[in-house]
Amino acid sequence: MNDTRLFVLLGKKLNKEATEAELSELEELIRQDAIQPYTLELLQEIWMKKAAEDEQHLEERWERTAQRLNTYTEEPRRRFLPGRLAVAAALTGAIVFAAWFGYRHYNNNTLQASIQPEQDSVITVMNGERKRFVLPDGTQVNLNSGSQLRFHKGFGQQDREIWLNGEAFFDVSKDAAHPFHVYTDRMTVKVLGTSFNVKSYNTLENIETTVISGKVEVSLKESKEKKVILLPNEKISLKNNIFTKDKADQPISDLQYEVHTVKAANNETIPEEAVWVKEKLAFTDESFDMVALKMERWHNVKFHFANDKLKDLRLNGDFDNVSIEETMHILQMMVHFKYEMTGNNIYIR
């Protein structure tokens, strides 16, 4: 099945242009559950900006999105999308359909939930992007590059539960009757009203929760009965499925982990772990391979190391609205490595 046909039919229906045969075809496609995950956010971005774009630019954006969603057919695109009106109708239909029908084909890499998938709202941020939004309860969220966040359709009414794959900063609206929970693959964070950062990517990077204000309770899934209370400017960190603890005088059974005190970043009131919400990429004494993971998401690029020893180079950086070209030039001057950029690929030698 081709998603483009589904979107076009939805657009026609919303514009009251669909024939009886097309409406029947649409119902059949819906029964087949033929929509791809994370379509809503990709198409919403285009729809919100379409009024300010000319037809050629909009067509180019649609083409790039269609490639990401695998919606091309063997027929030329212009045969089923003759112009701006058809594109707009298709996008409108896709947005309404995704919001109403939900994401049934939720990616296997995301976290599992004990709720019906069609009740979920899913927000996805691609590499090279960041997004800021407000949840139904008033909680403000910043979602970092390469991240996905999922929550119940009735969020804030009976519970406040979030499933996160990636990194997000939460400024939680107070509601004592409904504790706020963030579920990740390795830990659960529970709060009533506070601000904190959670990082949980499916990479070799540490899995972390950093508290900016208030207090949070962290439950580690490897030992669910153990809970760790974090206060402002404290961070808990899990490393590559191997736990270590730097406070020998506070053992907790056989479970080991790291708890650190964090400081405000240079010229900031929040720690380095959260400065990304201000569109700043920062790192202190981090290995090149870990910095590369951050930069890949931040700039939508891909690093290739010719020598594994280069991955161990220690880097420091504080980049505020700096391009990838400028960033690489500055880092090269600091640690003296060679690199070559070809499109979105960066080769380190």
N, C-alpha and C positions, 0 to 999 in steps of 0.2 A: 504493500500500500504506500501511496505517495502522499506525504503530509501536505504538500502544496494544494492538492485537490481538496483536502479537508478544509484548509484555511479559506480557499476561494469560495467554497460552498457556504461556509459560515458567514463570510462577508456579504454574499448575495442575500442570505437570509436576513441579516441585520438591515440591509438596505431595501428589503422587501422586493427583491428582484428575482428570487429563486422560484423556479417552476415546481409543480407537484413532483415531477420526476426527480428533480435535484434535491427537494426536501426529503424524499424517500431515500435517496442515495446518501444524504447526510446522516440520517438516522442509522443507516446500516454501518457507516464508518464509525459513528460514535459507539455502536454496540461492539464493534471490533476493538474498541479502546486504542485507537491508532494515533496517539500523540506521544512525542518524545519528551523526556525529562528536561528540565531547565529551560523549556521554550518560552515560558511566560516572561522571564526577566529580559531575555535577549530581544524579544519583540516589543516589550514595553519601552525599552530604551529608544528604539527606532520611532515608535509611535509618538512618544513625548516630543521628539525633535522634528518630526516630519513637516510641521507647519513652517518651520524656518528654513527648510531645505528646498532646493529646486528639484525638478523631476529627475534630472540626471544623477544628482547626488543621492537621492532617495533610492533610485534603482541600484546604484552601486552598493549602498548599505544593505539592501535586500539581497543582492547577489552574494555578498560576503556572509550574511546570516544564513542564507540557504545552503551554502557550502558547509557551514558548521553543523547544520541540522540534517545534512544529507537529503535535501528535498529536491534535488535536480532529477529530471526525467530525461529521456532521450530526445524529447522535443525541445526546440529552442524556447527559452524562457518567455520571449515576447509573444509566443502564441497563446499562452494562458495568462500572461500578465501584460496586457496591452498598454498600460499607462499608470499614472499615479493613482487614479481612482481605484483600479483593480488591486493595486498593492495595498492601498489604505483599507479597502474592504477586507482583503485577506488578513491583514494584520489585526484589524478590529475583531474579526471572527476568531482568530487564534487566541487573542487575549481573553475574550469572554469565555471561550471554550475551556482554556486552561484554568481560569479562575473558578469556573463552575464545576468542571469535571475532575480537577485535581491531577496529581502526578501519580498514576498507578504504576508506572515503570520506574520506580525510584532506584537509583543506582545502587548496585550491590556493595559498593565501597562505603556508602553512607550508613548511618546507624539505624538499627532496627527499632521499631516502636510497637507497642501493643494496641495500636489504634487503627482504624480503617484508613488506608492511604488516601481515599478521595476526600477525607476531612482535613488533610494537611494543606498548609500554605508553605511554599518553598521559595526562598530568595537565594539566588546564585550570583556570585561576582566572579567574573572571568579574570585570568591573568592580565595585568596591566590596568586594572580598574579597582576602585574602592567605592563603597556605597554607604550612605547615611540615611537612616529612616527611623520612624517611630512605630513601636508595636501598639496593638489595640489598648493596652493598659497604660500607655503613656511613657513606657520605657524607651529611652533613646539608645539606638544601636549603631555602631560603626562596624561594617563588615569588610575585612581586608581581602586583598587579592587572592584568587584561587580558593574561595571559601563558599560553603553552602550552609544555610540555616533553615530549620524546619520547625513549624509549630502548629498546634491544633487550630482548627477553624474557630472554635469557641474559646480561644485563648483569653484568659483574664476573667472568665465567668465562673468556671469551676476550678481551674488550676492555671498555673503559669509555667509551662514546661517548654523548653527549647532543646532541639537536637542540633549540635554543631559539628561540622567537619571543616576545620580550617582555623581562622582566627577572628575574634570579635571583641569589641569593647562595649560594655554594657553600663549605662547609667540608669539604674533600676528605680522605677516609681514605687514608692512605699505602699504596701498593702499587707498588713499583718495577717489578714484572713487567708491570703493566698501567697505562700512562699514562692519565690522565684527559683526555678531549677534549670541548670544548664547541663545537659548530658553529652559527654564525649566518649570516645572509645575506651579511655583509660580512667576517667574520673568523672564524678558528679559534683557540681558546685551548687550550694543552696544559700540563698540570701533572702532578706526581707526588704531592704532598701539600701543600696550602696552603689559604688562604681568600681569596676574591676575589668581586667583583661584576661581572656582565655585563649590559649594557642594550642591547637591539637590537629596538626597536619599529618597525613599519612606519609611521612618522610622520616629521615634520621634525626630531625630536629627534636630538641627537648619538648615535652608536653608540659605546659606551664599554666598556672593561674596566678595573677598578680593583683593585689588589692590596692586600690587608690584611696578609697574612703570607705568607712563602715567596717563591717566584719562579715566573713564568709565561712561556711563550713564545707570542707572538701572531703568526699568519700572516695577512697581508692578502690577500684573494682577488683584488684587482685586480693583485697582483704576488706570486704564490704563492712565488716563490723568495726573497722578502724576509721576514725574521723579526725581530721586535722583542722583546727581553727586558725584562720589567718586574719591578722589585723592590718591596718593601713601600712603601706610600704613593706609588705612581706610578700614573698613569692614561694610557691612550692613547685618543684621541678622533678620530672621523671625522665630518665635517660635511656632511650633505646631498649626498653623492656628490662633493663638492669638498674635496680634501685641502689643508690648510695645515700648515706646520711652523714652530714658534717657535724652533728651534735651528738657525740657519744654519750653524753650524760642524760639524753632523753630518748632512750630506745623504746620502740613500740613493738613488742613481741619480735617476730622474725622479719617484719616488714621494715624496709629501709627506704628512705627518700631524702630529698634535699629541701631544706627551708632556708631561704636567704632574706636578708634585709636589702632592700633596693633604695637607691638614691635618685633624686631628680636629675634628669639629663641636663647637659649644658644649656644654659639660658632657658630652661623650661621649669614648669612647676610639677610636671609628671615624670615618672621614670622612663628610661629608655625603652622598656618593654611596651610602652603605650604611645610613644611619640608618633607612631605611624598614623594616628588619627588626625594629626596636624599636617599630613602629607609630607612627613619627614622620614627618610630611611636612615637609620642609625645602627651602629654596631661597634662594640668595644672588645678588642682582643679576641676576635672570633676567627675560626679557621676559614680559609678561602672557600672550601666546599660548602660550609654552612651559610656563608654570606652569599654564595652563588645561588643557593635555593631561594633566599629572600629576593635577590635581584631578578631571578627568573620570573617570579610571580609579579614583582613590582613593575617590571618593564616589559613583561611578556617576551622574554628571550630564552635561549637555551645555551648553557655552557658546556664546553667539551674540553677536558683536560688531557693534554698529550702525555703528562707525567703525573702519576699519583702523588709524588712528593710535593707538587705545587698545591695540592689540596690542603696541605698542612701549614701553608703560609698564614701568619697571623695578621689580621687586618683591623684597622680602625677607620671609622668614617661617620660623617654627619652631613647628610645631603638633603637640602631643602629645595624641592622643585628643580632638581638637576637632571639633565638628560642622561641616558645610558652612555652616550659617547663621552660626555664630560666626566661622568663617574669613573669610567674605565681609565681615562687619561690621568685623573688624579690618583687613583689607586696604583697605577703603573709607576708614577713618580715616587710613591711612598715605598713600595716593596720591590720594584725593578723586575717585572716579568714582561714577557712579550705576549701580544695578543693580536688577533685578526678578527674583524667583524664582517660577516657575510650575511646580509639580510638580518634575520633574527637569531642567527647562530654566532656565538662568540667562542673562538678557539684560543685556549691558553697554552702557551708553550714556554 
